[in-house]
Amino acid sequence: MLLDELDRVPWAELRHAYGTADDVPELLRRVAGPDEEDAVQALYELRASVLHQGNVCSATAPVVPFLGALLADPATTFPDGIAHLLGDMADIVDPDNPVLAALRAAVTAEVDRLLPLLTAAEPWTRLTAVFALGHCPGRAGDILPALHHRWAGEADPQVRGGLVISATALDPDTALLGEALAEDQPAPVRAAAALAAARRAGPWPGTPAVAAVRAGWTDGDPWFDRSSDVDGYTVGPYLWNWDPIEDLLDRLGPADRPDVVAALLASTDPAVREKAAQYAEPAPAD
């Protein structure tokens, strides 16, 4: 059915980053194929075409229902990559831009296909689903109970952290934020709680959040391997921004940032201290 529906879309009349979108059906067929390595490569090519450097084109939204259909197919070999792409699509939103609003609405229409991934065997798949769901506020009433339920049974610290970030994005007053700030939570969760608090539409919690920053990054970055370098980039599973420390500090006001910078400068990891030092207030001149 997926292949039949593909041929009904006038792809040759649509555009992506590299020109006409008439190659999209073949890319989607490869993503749907049994060869996981080729499916990964095809999805990479599809992302580069329809979401090139975050830019949306006329072919972007029409791709979404087919990606959702692939999530519903148990034979799909790369559901995590698909969920990640859908999340990135929904993350690009501007209420004054009807094209971007329509794209988020298209992804939101796939929520029922994303929700089952919360129980996937692989933590990375669960995390990508959490990421995508957090960008679908139109279905918050259905998503939030599922995130809370997953929190109760989730063992992976980074997935737990992701649950807090997405739940807070959908409900700034979610109880999960307070639970994640608690001292008994592991470093990735406490760091995620601080990130969620900084990202939300609400006040910075102050002392509890600063304590979470200090504990979260005390021995290194729980979301980034800052000692690694892959093609010029550090790597890690933080999907909400290219760098978690920058995401945290860039979102804080000038009154709140110094205490958070000081907490990061207390880390035993020189890479974390180096990053925090970029935000430190210059010493006053004599």
C-alpha positions as CSV (number, residue, x, y, z in Angstrom):
1,M,0.0,0.0,0.0
2,L,2.9,2.3,0.8
3,L,4.4,1.9,-2.7
4,D,1.0,2.4,-4.4
5,E,0.4,5.6,-2.5
6,L,3.9,6.9,-3.3
7,D,3.1,6.9,-7.0
8,R,0.0,9.1,-6.4
9,V,2.1,12.1,-5.2
10,P,3.2,14.4,-7.9
11,W,6.8,14.4,-6.8
12,A,8.2,15.8,-10.0
13,E,6.2,19.0,-9.3
14,L,7.7,19.3,-5.8
15,R,11.2,20.5,-4.9
16,H,13.9,19.7,-2.3
17,A,17.4,21.0,-1.6
18,Y,18.9,19.5,-4.8
19,G,16.1,20.2,-7.3
20,T,13.0,18.3,-8.3
21,A,11.8,15.7,-5.8
22,D,11.2,12.9,-8.3
23,D,13.9,10.8,-6.6
24,V,12.0,10.8,-3.2
25,P,9.9,7.6,-4.0
26,E,13.0,5.6,-4.6
27,L,14.7,6.9,-1.5
28,L,11.6,5.9,0.6
29,R,11.5,2.5,-1.0
30,R,15.1,2.0,0.0
31,V,14.3,3.1,3.6
32,A,11.5,0.5,3.5
33,G,13.9,-2.2,2.2
34,P,15.3,-5.1,4.2
35,D,18.9,-4.1,3.9
36,E,19.5,-2.0,7.1
37,E,22.8,-0.5,5.9
38,D,21.1,0.7,2.7
39,A,18.1,1.9,4.6
40,V,20.3,4.0,6.8
41,Q,22.1,5.5,3.8
42,A,18.8,6.2,2.0
43,L,17.3,7.9,5.1
44,Y,20.5,10.0,5.3
45,E,20.1,11.0,1.7
46,L,16.4,11.7,2.2
47,R,17.1,13.9,5.3
48,A,19.7,15.9,3.3
49,S,17.2,16.5,0.5
50,V,14.0,17.4,2.3
51,L,15.5,18.9,5.5
52,H,18.8,20.2,4.3
53,Q,20.5,22.1,7.2
54,G,17.1,22.6,8.7
55,N,15.5,24.1,5.6
56,V,12.0,23.1,4.7
57,C,10.9,22.7,1.0
58,S,7.7,21.8,-0.8
59,A,8.6,18.0,-0.6
60,T,9.1,18.0,3.2
61,A,5.6,17.7,4.5
62,P,4.5,15.1,1.8
63,V,7.2,12.8,3.0
64,V,5.9,12.7,6.6
65,P,2.9,10.3,6.1
66,F,5.2,7.7,4.4
67,L,7.7,7.9,7.2
68,G,4.9,7.4,9.7
69,A,3.7,4.4,7.7
70,L,7.2,2.9,7.9
71,L,7.1,3.3,11.7
72,A,3.9,1.2,11.7
73,D,5.6,-1.6,9.7
74,P,7.4,-4.1,11.9
75,A,9.7,-4.9,9.0
76,T,11.2,-1.4,9.1
77,T,14.9,-1.7,10.0
78,F,15.6,1.9,11.1
79,P,12.7,3.2,13.2
80,D,15.0,5.3,15.4
81,G,16.4,7.3,12.4
82,I,12.8,7.9,11.2
83,A,11.6,9.1,14.6
84,H,14.7,11.4,14.9
85,L,13.9,12.9,11.5
86,L,10.3,13.4,12.3
87,G,11.3,15.1,15.6
88,D,13.6,17.5,13.7
89,M,10.9,18.3,11.3
90,A,8.4,19.2,14.1
91,D,11.1,21.2,15.9
92,I,11.2,23.8,13.1
93,V,8.1,25.8,13.9
94,D,7.1,29.4,13.5
95,P,3.5,30.3,14.2
96,D,3.7,33.1,11.6
97,N,4.9,30.6,8.9
98,P,2.0,28.5,7.6
99,V,4.4,26.1,5.9
100,L,6.2,25.3,9.1
101,A,3.0,25.1,11.1
102,A,1.7,22.6,8.5
103,L,4.8,20.5,8.8
104,R,4.4,20.3,12.6
105,A,0.8,19.3,12.1
106,A,1.8,16.6,9.7
107,V,4.2,15.1,12.2
108,T,1.6,15.5,15.0
109,A,-0.7,13.3,12.8
110,E,1.8,10.5,13.3
111,V,1.8,10.5,17.1
112,D,-0.1,7.2,17.3
113,R,2.7,5.6,15.3
114,L,5.4,7.2,17.5
115,L,3.9,6.2,20.9
116,P,4.5,2.5,20.5
117,L,8.2,3.2,20.2
118,L,8.3,4.2,23.8
119,T,8.4,0.5,24.6
120,A,11.0,-0.4,22.0
121,A,13.8,-2.7,23.0
122,E,16.6,-0.3,22.2
123,P,17.1,2.8,24.4
124,W,18.1,4.9,21.5
125,T,14.8,4.1,19.7
126,R,12.9,5.1,22.8
127,L,14.9,8.3,23.1
128,T,14.2,9.3,19.5
129,A,10.5,8.7,20.0
130,V,10.5,10.8,23.2
131,F,12.3,13.6,21.3
132,A,9.7,13.5,18.5
133,L,6.7,13.4,20.8
134,G,7.9,16.4,22.7
135,H,7.4,18.5,19.6
136,C,3.8,17.6,19.2
137,P,1.9,19.9,21.6
138,G,-1.3,19.4,19.7
139,R,-1.5,15.9,21.1
140,A,-0.2,16.8,24.6
141,G,-3.3,15.3,26.3
142,D,-2.4,11.9,24.8
143,I,1.4,12.1,25.0
144,L,1.9,13.3,28.6
145,P,0.3,10.3,30.2
146,A,2.4,8.0,28.0
147,L,5.6,9.9,29.0
148,H,4.7,9.7,32.7
149,H,3.9,6.0,32.4
150,R,7.2,5.4,30.7
151,W,9.1,7.3,33.4
152,A,7.7,4.9,36.0
153,G,9.3,1.9,34.2
154,E,12.3,3.4,32.4
155,A,15.7,2.3,33.6
156,D,18.0,4.0,31.1
157,P,19.2,7.4,32.5
158,Q,19.4,9.2,29.2
159,V,15.9,8.1,28.2
160,R,14.6,9.2,31.6
161,G,16.3,12.5,31.0
162,G,14.7,12.8,27.6
163,L,11.3,12.1,29.1
164,V,11.7,15.0,31.4
165,I,12.7,17.4,28.6
166,S,9.8,16.4,26.4
167,A,7.3,16.4,29.2
168,T,8.4,19.8,30.4
169,A,8.1,21.1,26.8
170,L,4.5,20.0,26.7
171,D,3.7,21.0,30.2
172,P,6.0,23.5,32.0
173,D,4.5,22.5,35.3
174,T,4.9,18.8,34.9
175,A,5.7,16.9,38.1
176,L,8.5,15.1,36.4
177,L,10.7,18.1,36.5
178,G,10.6,18.2,40.3
179,E,11.3,14.5,40.5
180,A,14.2,14.8,38.0
181,L,15.8,17.6,40.0
182,A,16.0,15.4,43.1
183,E,19.3,14.4,44.6
184,D,18.7,10.7,44.2
185,Q,18.6,10.9,40.3
186,P,21.6,9.9,38.2
187,A,23.7,12.6,36.4
188,P,22.1,12.4,33.0
189,V,18.6,12.9,34.6
190,R,19.7,15.8,36.8
191,A,21.4,17.5,33.8
192,A,18.3,16.9,31.7
193,A,16.2,18.5,34.4
194,A,18.3,21.6,34.4
195,L,18.1,21.7,30.6
196,A,14.3,21.2,30.7
197,A,14.0,24.0,33.2
198,A,16.0,26.4,31.1
199,R,14.1,25.4,27.9
200,R,10.6,25.7,29.3
201,A,8.3,28.7,29.3
202,G,8.6,29.4,33.0
203,P,10.9,30.7,35.7
204,W,14.4,29.2,36.4
205,P,14.1,27.1,39.6
206,G,17.2,28.7,41.1
207,T,19.1,26.8,43.8
208,P,17.7,23.3,43.0
209,A,18.5,23.6,39.3
210,V,22.0,24.9,40.0
211,A,22.6,21.9,42.3
212,A,21.4,19.7,39.5
213,V,23.9,21.3,37.1
214,R,26.7,20.8,39.6
215,A,25.8,17.1,40.1
216,G,24.9,16.5,36.5
217,W,28.2,17.6,35.0
218,T,30.4,16.9,38.1
219,D,32.5,14.1,36.4
220,G,32.0,15.1,32.7
221,D,29.2,15.7,30.3
222,P,26.5,13.0,30.7
223,W,25.1,13.8,27.3
224,F,28.2,14.4,25.2
225,D,31.5,12.7,24.8
226,R,33.6,15.8,24.7
227,S,36.8,13.9,24.4
228,S,35.8,12.5,21.0
229,D,35.9,14.1,17.6
230,V,34.0,12.7,14.7
231,D,34.4,14.7,11.5
232,G,35.2,17.7,13.6
233,Y,32.2,17.3,15.9
234,T,31.8,16.0,19.4
235,V,29.2,13.3,19.7
236,G,26.3,12.3,22.0
237,P,22.6,11.5,22.2
238,Y,21.4,15.0,23.1
239,L,18.9,15.6,20.3
240,W,17.5,18.9,21.4
241,N,20.4,21.1,20.4
242,W,23.9,20.5,19.0
243,D,25.5,21.1,22.4
244,P,23.8,20.7,25.7
245,I,25.9,23.1,27.7
246,E,25.4,25.8,25.1
247,D,21.7,25.0,25.1
248,L,21.6,25.5,28.8
249,L,23.6,28.7,29.1
250,D,22.2,30.4,26.0
251,R,18.7,30.1,27.5
252,L,19.5,31.6,30.9
253,G,19.1,35.2,31.7
254,P,22.1,37.3,32.8
255,A,21.0,37.1,36.5
256,D,20.9,33.2,36.5
257,R,23.8,32.4,34.3
258,P,26.8,33.2,36.7
259,D,25.8,30.6,39.3
260,V,25.3,27.9,36.6
261,V,28.7,28.8,35.0
262,A,30.3,28.4,38.5
263,A,28.7,25.0,38.9
264,L,30.1,23.9,35.6
265,L,33.5,25.3,36.4
266,A,33.5,22.9,39.4
267,S,33.5,19.9,37.2
268,T,36.4,17.5,37.3
269,D,36.3,17.3,33.5
270,P,38.6,19.9,31.8
271,A,36.4,19.9,28.6
272,V,33.4,20.9,30.6
273,R,35.3,23.6,32.4
274,E,36.7,24.9,29.1
275,K,33.2,25.1,27.7
276,A,31.8,26.9,30.8
277,A,34.7,29.3,30.8
278,Q,33.5,30.7,27.4
279,Y,30.5,32.0,29.3
280,A,32.3,33.3,32.4
281,E,32.1,37.0,33.2
282,P,35.4,38.7,32.5
283,A,37.4,39.8,35.5
284,P,37.0,43.5,36.3
285,A,39.9,45.6,35.3
286,D,42.2,47.0,38.0
